[in-house]
Amino acid sequence: MCGVMSGILHAPLTGIFLIAEITSGYTLFVPLMIVSAIAYWTIAYFEPHSIYTKHLVESGDLITHNKDQQVLSLLNFKKLIERDVKIIDANASLGELVELIKTSNRNIFAVIDECSLIGIIHLDDIRHMMFDKSRYHSVFIGSIMKVPKTSVDLNDDMNCVMKKFEESRSWNLPVVEGDIYIGFVSKSTIFNAYRKKIIRQNRDFQL
């Protein structure tokens, strides 16, 4: 019984004291501790959650000690992809980009070559030449774009996505499927989704 409670229920102390109370003695206290410890650490190596909490963790209804990692794993990365970033061809001119900027509410643009992402342009990087009309037809996108530090694959999980944000120190990362451009994902969008998830989890817990 002690081994069952320690291993399956992850409650070694409960098993020890329950057996001690049932037998009305503590003469077997040390052997009980040994049995409980062996049972607990053996099962914990293969299964970190008890039989009662395993289903709750898998369904996302229980926040474990690794709160950040679990909440991130519950976020649907594909729903966070931003598809409103304007695209422009690498052979386009600066003048064409300026016209595109007029219709965009973003400060970042994806440079595409036959559906494949080959670079990005930040508005701050070309602001100094935007109003020089003499360069509109002589400067081309391929010469002013920057190769992204990294990209996120459509099949990456959220922990992998956050690792790429941390390593690249970027606030926006392009999302691709193979070489095909899909959209962008921003750190602020992920943080906002994370905050909403935490609030929802806390509200459900209180109910």
C-alpha positions as CSV (number, residue, x, y, z in Angstrom):
1,M,0.0,0.0,0.0
2,C,2.8,2.4,0.8
3,G,4.5,1.7,-2.5
4,V,1.2,2.2,-4.4
5,M,0.6,5.6,-2.8
6,S,4.2,6.7,-3.3
7,G,4.4,5.5,-6.9
8,I,1.0,5.9,-8.4
9,L,-0.4,8.7,-6.4
10,H,3.0,10.5,-5.8
11,A,2.2,10.8,-2.1
12,P,5.1,9.2,-0.2
13,L,4.6,11.0,3.0
14,T,0.9,10.2,3.1
15,G,1.7,6.5,2.5
16,I,4.3,6.5,5.3
17,F,2.2,8.1,8.0
18,L,-1.0,6.2,6.9
19,I,0.7,2.9,7.4
20,A,2.2,4.0,10.6
21,E,-1.2,5.1,11.9
22,I,-2.9,1.9,10.8
23,T,-0.3,-0.4,12.5
24,S,-0.3,1.9,15.6
25,G,3.5,2.0,15.7
26,Y,6.6,3.5,14.2
27,T,8.9,0.4,14.4
28,L,8.8,0.1,10.6
29,F,9.2,3.8,10.0
30,V,12.7,3.5,8.5
31,P,11.8,0.6,6.1
32,L,8.6,2.5,5.1
33,M,10.7,5.5,4.2
34,I,13.1,3.4,2.1
35,V,10.2,1.7,0.3
36,S,8.4,4.9,-0.3
37,A,11.5,6.7,-1.6
38,I,12.4,3.9,-4.0
39,A,8.8,3.7,-5.3
40,Y,8.4,7.4,-5.7
41,W,11.8,8.1,-7.5
42,T,11.4,5.1,-9.7
43,I,8.0,6.1,-11.1
44,A,8.9,9.8,-11.2
45,Y,11.7,9.0,-13.6
46,F,9.2,7.7,-16.1
47,E,6.1,9.7,-15.2
48,P,6.4,13.1,-13.5
49,H,2.6,13.4,-12.7
50,S,0.3,11.3,-10.5
51,I,-2.6,9.3,-11.9
52,Y,-4.9,12.1,-10.8
53,T,-3.0,15.0,-12.3
54,K,-1.7,13.4,-15.5
55,H,-5.0,14.0,-17.4
56,L,-5.4,17.5,-16.1
57,V,-1.8,18.5,-17.2
58,E,-2.3,17.0,-20.7
59,S,-5.6,18.8,-21.2
60,G,-4.1,22.1,-19.9
61,D,-6.4,22.4,-16.9
62,L,-3.5,22.2,-14.4
63,I,-0.6,24.7,-14.1
64,T,2.5,22.8,-13.0
65,H,5.7,24.1,-11.4
66,N,7.1,24.8,-14.9
67,K,4.4,27.4,-15.5
68,D,5.9,29.4,-18.3
69,Q,6.8,26.4,-20.4
70,Q,3.4,24.8,-19.9
71,V,1.4,27.9,-20.7
72,L,3.5,28.5,-23.9
73,S,2.9,24.9,-25.0
74,L,-0.9,25.5,-24.7
75,L,-0.7,28.4,-27.2
76,N,-1.6,27.7,-30.8
77,F,1.3,29.1,-32.7
78,K,-0.4,29.0,-36.0
79,K,-3.2,31.3,-34.7
80,L,-0.6,33.9,-33.8
81,I,0.8,34.3,-37.2
82,E,0.4,37.8,-38.6
83,R,-0.4,37.8,-42.3
84,D,-0.9,41.6,-42.8
85,V,2.8,42.3,-43.5
86,K,3.1,43.6,-47.1
87,I,5.4,41.7,-49.5
88,I,7.6,43.1,-52.3
89,D,9.7,41.6,-55.0
90,A,13.4,41.8,-54.8
91,N,13.6,43.4,-58.2
92,A,11.2,46.2,-57.2
93,S,12.5,49.8,-57.0
94,L,12.6,52.1,-54.0
95,G,9.8,54.1,-55.5
96,E,7.5,51.0,-55.6
97,L,8.3,50.4,-51.9
98,V,7.4,54.0,-51.0
99,E,4.0,53.4,-52.7
100,L,3.6,50.2,-50.7
101,I,4.4,52.0,-47.5
102,K,1.5,54.4,-48.1
103,T,-1.0,51.5,-47.9
104,S,0.7,49.6,-45.0
105,N,0.2,49.9,-41.3
106,R,3.3,48.0,-40.5
107,N,7.0,49.0,-40.3
108,I,8.3,45.8,-41.7
109,F,8.1,44.3,-45.2
110,A,8.9,40.8,-46.6
111,V,11.1,40.6,-49.7
112,I,9.9,37.7,-51.8
113,D,11.3,35.9,-54.8
114,E,8.8,33.5,-56.4
115,C,7.0,32.9,-53.0
116,S,10.3,32.3,-51.2
117,L,11.4,34.7,-48.4
118,I,14.8,36.1,-49.2
119,G,14.9,39.2,-47.0
120,I,13.2,41.8,-44.9
121,I,13.1,45.6,-44.8
122,H,12.5,47.7,-41.8
123,L,11.1,51.1,-42.3
124,D,13.8,52.7,-40.0
125,D,16.5,51.3,-42.3
126,I,15.3,53.2,-45.4
127,R,13.8,56.3,-43.8
128,H,16.8,58.4,-44.7
129,M,16.2,57.8,-48.4
130,M,12.4,57.6,-48.6
131,F,12.1,61.3,-49.6
132,D,15.0,61.4,-52.0
133,K,13.0,61.0,-55.3
134,S,16.2,60.9,-57.3
135,R,16.8,57.4,-55.9
136,Y,13.3,56.0,-56.5
137,H,14.3,54.4,-59.9
138,S,18.0,53.7,-59.2
139,V,17.8,51.9,-55.9
140,F,16.4,48.4,-55.9
141,I,15.0,46.3,-53.0
142,G,17.6,43.6,-53.4
143,S,20.4,46.0,-52.5
144,I,18.8,47.5,-49.3
145,M,17.1,44.4,-47.8
146,K,18.5,42.5,-44.9
147,V,18.7,38.7,-44.6
148,P,16.7,37.7,-41.5
149,K,18.7,36.5,-38.5
150,T,16.5,33.4,-38.3
151,S,13.1,32.3,-39.3
152,V,10.3,30.2,-37.7
153,D,9.1,27.1,-39.4
154,L,5.4,26.6,-39.5
155,N,5.8,23.3,-37.6
156,D,8.0,24.7,-34.8
157,D,6.5,24.4,-31.3
158,M,6.1,27.4,-29.1
159,N,9.2,26.7,-27.0
160,C,11.3,26.5,-30.1
161,V,9.8,29.8,-31.3
162,M,10.6,31.6,-28.0
163,K,14.2,30.2,-28.1
164,K,14.7,31.7,-31.6
165,F,13.4,35.1,-30.3
166,E,15.8,34.9,-27.5
167,E,18.8,34.0,-29.6
168,S,18.1,36.5,-32.4
169,R,17.0,39.3,-30.0
170,S,14.3,40.2,-32.5
171,W,10.8,41.4,-31.9
172,N,9.5,40.1,-35.2
173,L,10.4,36.9,-37.0
174,P,9.3,35.6,-40.4
175,V,7.3,32.4,-40.6
176,V,8.1,30.0,-43.4
177,E,7.1,26.5,-44.5
178,G,10.2,25.2,-46.1
179,D,11.2,28.2,-48.2
180,I,7.7,29.5,-48.7
181,Y,6.8,32.7,-46.9
182,I,3.8,32.4,-44.7
183,G,3.8,35.6,-42.5
184,F,5.3,37.0,-39.4
185,V,5.1,36.3,-35.7
186,S,5.8,39.0,-33.1
187,K,7.0,38.7,-29.5
188,S,4.3,41.2,-28.4
189,T,1.5,39.1,-29.9
190,I,2.8,36.0,-28.1
191,F,3.1,37.9,-24.8
192,N,-0.4,39.2,-25.2
193,A,-1.7,35.6,-25.9
194,Y,0.3,34.4,-22.9
195,R,-1.2,37.0,-20.6
196,K,-4.8,36.1,-21.7
197,K,-4.1,32.4,-21.2
198,I,-2.8,33.1,-17.6
199,I,-5.9,35.2,-16.8
200,R,-8.2,32.5,-18.2
201,Q,-6.4,29.8,-16.2
202,N,-6.6,31.8,-13.0
203,R,-10.3,32.6,-13.6
204,D,-11.1,28.9,-14.2
205,F,-9.2,27.9,-11.2
206,Q,-11.1,30.3,-9.0
207,L,-14.4,28.9,-10.3
